[in-house]
Every structure is written in structure tokens, then in C-alpha cells.
Amino acid sequence: MITKKAFFILAAPILLLTTGCATNLQGDSYSREDARQVQTVEFGTLEDVRLVAIEGTKTPIGTLAGAAIGGIVGNSVGGGKGSQVATVIGAVAGSLAGAAAEEGLTKSQGVELVIRLHNSNKIISLVQGHNPNRPFYTGDRVRLMTINGQIRVAR
């Protein structure tokens, strides 16, 4: 039978791995690979700004972590065939819960920016992570920086 202490010792690293996979989608965050790379820059004006939800990640990590924890917990129930059945049920339920937990933990607030480009008068839309400390407003002049096919917007 697994103790509560052993369960939390097993669960804590798995939760940390799951939340560690989240990336920062804000316009002022750069990956290590993006540092010291040439970027192309365009200028524009914000025509519209609205908050949106950016769905969480869906990787096998949450599913596998949940299955492992659920299987361990299920295995601690009863004995014999009942324990085996509980292990399978616990693993299945744990995998579903783990996948849902990963998606919920990595979900983030985003901002949709509708931008009129100055050089072409073309209107584009882009979604990136929302930074509540530096919100965008309709009418703001912005820079669009493109690096490695990725575009970010900043003031």
C-alpha cells in the first residue's frame, strides 16, 4: 500500500515537469535561440485589441504522469484481482485527469491585436500572450518583429 508521503514524493516532480513545459507567449519574451538573431521590423497602428484565451498544451506528459499516479494509487486498493482491476481503472482515470490538468495548468491569457501596417496599409491580426503590466490600446503605434518565422508585437 502506498503512503500519502510516497504519493506526493512521486507526484511533485511529475507536476513540475508538466508545468515546466509551458512557454511564455508574450511579445517581450525571447527564447535562447532567438537572442542575437537578426529580425525584420515593420511598424503599424493598432486598430483593435481584445483579450482571448490561449489553450493549454496537450502533450503526452500529463497523460503519462496521470496514468502513473492513478495506477499507483489504484494498486494500493485491496488485494489480488481487485487490486489489479483498481490499478487499471486508476491508470485510465489518472491519464484523463493528468491530460486535463496539464491543459488547465498551461492555459494562458492572450491578446488579439488587429494591426494596420504602415508600409502597405494592409490589416493583419496576431495573437500573443497578454502582459497586464504593459497592455495594448487601440491607436497604439507598434513594432512587429519577425524572427525565424515567428512574429511578436511590442511598443
QUIFENVEN-V973832 format. One record per residue. RES is the residue in three letters. PHI is phi in radians with two decimals (NA if undefined). PSI is psi in whole degrees, -180 to 180 (NA if undefined). Layout:
RES&PHI&PSI ; RES&PHI&PSI
This chain:
MET&NA&135 ; ILE&-1.49&137 ; THR&-1.51&163 ; LYS&-1.08&-38 ; LYS&-1.09&-45 ; ALA&-1.11&-39 ; PHE&-1.05&-47 ; PHE&-1.22&-31 ; ILE&-1.14&-38 ; LEU&-1.31&-39 ; ALA&-1.30&-37 ; ALA&-1.02&-50 ; PRO&-1.10&-34 ; ILE&-1.15&-42 ; LEU&-1.11&-40 ; LEU&-1.12&-40 ; LEU&-1.11&-41 ; THR&-1.12&-47 ; THR&-1.31&-23 ; GLY&-1.21&-15 ; CYS&-1.44&-11 ; ALA&-1.19&140 ; THR&-1.93&156 ; ASN&-1.57&120 ; LEU&-1.77&12 ; GLN&-1.30&158 ; GLY&-1.21&-18 ; ASP&-1.81&18 ; SER&-1.98&131 ; TYR&-2.11&145 ; SER&-1.37&165 ; ARG&-1.03&-39 ; GLU&-1.18&-27 ; ASP&-1.37&-20 ; ALA&-1.11&139 ; ARG&1.13&25 ; GLN&-1.84&145 ; VAL&-1.23&136 ; GLN&-2.10&147 ; THR&-1.60&144 ; VAL&-2.18&133 ; GLU&-2.16&158 ; PHE&-2.05&150 ; GLY&-2.76&180 ; THR&-2.20&136 ; LEU&-1.28&122 ; GLU&-1.58&-32 ; ASP&-2.74&148 ; VAL&-2.42&132 ; ARG&-2.61&146 ; LEU&-1.33&141 ; VAL&-2.40&166 ; ALA&-1.75&135 ; ILE&-1.82&118 ; GLU&-1.09&155 ; GLY&-1.32&169 ; THR&-1.30&152 ; LYS&-2.27&81 ; THR&-1.90&168 ; PRO&-1.19&-13 ; ILE&-1.05&-50 ; GLY&-1.09&-43 ; THR&-1.10&-48 ; LEU&-1.17&-41 ; ALA&-1.11&-45 ; GLY&-1.11&-41 ; ALA&-1.10&-42 ; ALA&-1.11&-48 ; ILE&-1.14&-44 ; GLY&-1.09&-39 ; GLY&-1.14&-41 ; ILE&-1.14&-45 ; VAL&-1.12&-44 ; GLY&-1.09&-36 ; ASN&-1.15&-24 ; SER&-1.42&-4 ; VAL&-1.61&127 ; GLY&1.11&-155 ; GLY&-2.67&165 ; GLY&1.13&-139 ; LYS&-1.09&-35 ; GLY&-1.06&-38 ; SER&-1.18&-39 ; GLN&-1.14&-43 ; VAL&-1.11&-44 ; ALA&-1.09&-35 ; THR&-1.10&-46 ; VAL&-1.13&-47 ; ILE&-1.08&-43 ; GLY&-1.08&-39 ; ALA&-1.17&-43 ; VAL&-1.15&-49 ; ALA&-1.09&-40 ; GLY&-1.12&-38 ; SER&-1.14&-41 ; LEU&-1.14&-44 ; ALA&-1.15&-39 ; GLY&-1.13&-42 ; ALA&-1.12&-43 ; ALA&-1.15&-40 ; ALA&-1.13&-43 ; GLU&-1.07&-46 ; GLU&-1.10&-42 ; GLY&-1.17&-40 ; LEU&-1.24&-27 ; THR&-1.79&1 ; LYS&-1.16&145 ; SER&-2.48&165 ; GLN&-1.48&132 ; GLY&-2.13&174 ; VAL&-2.35&131 ; GLU&-1.67&126 ; LEU&-2.01&120 ; VAL&-1.74&121 ; ILE&-2.18&132 ; ARG&-1.65&116 ; LEU&-1.30&135 ; HIS&-1.21&-39 ; ASN&-1.32&-22 ; SER&-2.21&-8 ; ASN&1.08&13 ; LYS&-1.34&148 ; ILE&-1.90&129 ; ILE&-2.21&166 ; SER&-2.26&143 ; LEU&-2.53&141 ; VAL&-1.98&133 ; GLN&-2.53&173 ; GLY&-1.08&145 ; HIS&-1.56&131 ; ASN&-1.93&103 ; PRO&-1.10&-19 ; ASN&-1.40&-16 ; ARG&-2.44&67 ; PRO&-1.22&155 ; PHE&-1.67&151 ; TYR&-2.33&148 ; THR&-0.94&135 ; GLY&1.69&-15 ; ASP&-1.08&139 ; ARG&-1.47&134 ; VAL&-2.30&162 ; ARG&-1.92&138 ; LEU&-1.94&114 ; MET&-1.85&126 ; THR&-1.92&127 ; ILE&-2.49&128 ; ASN&0.91&38 ; GLY&1.41&-4 ; GLN&-1.77&137 ; ILE&-1.97&138 ; ARG&-2.27&151 ; VAL&-2.02&136 ; ALA&-2.56&164 ; ARG&-1.50&NA
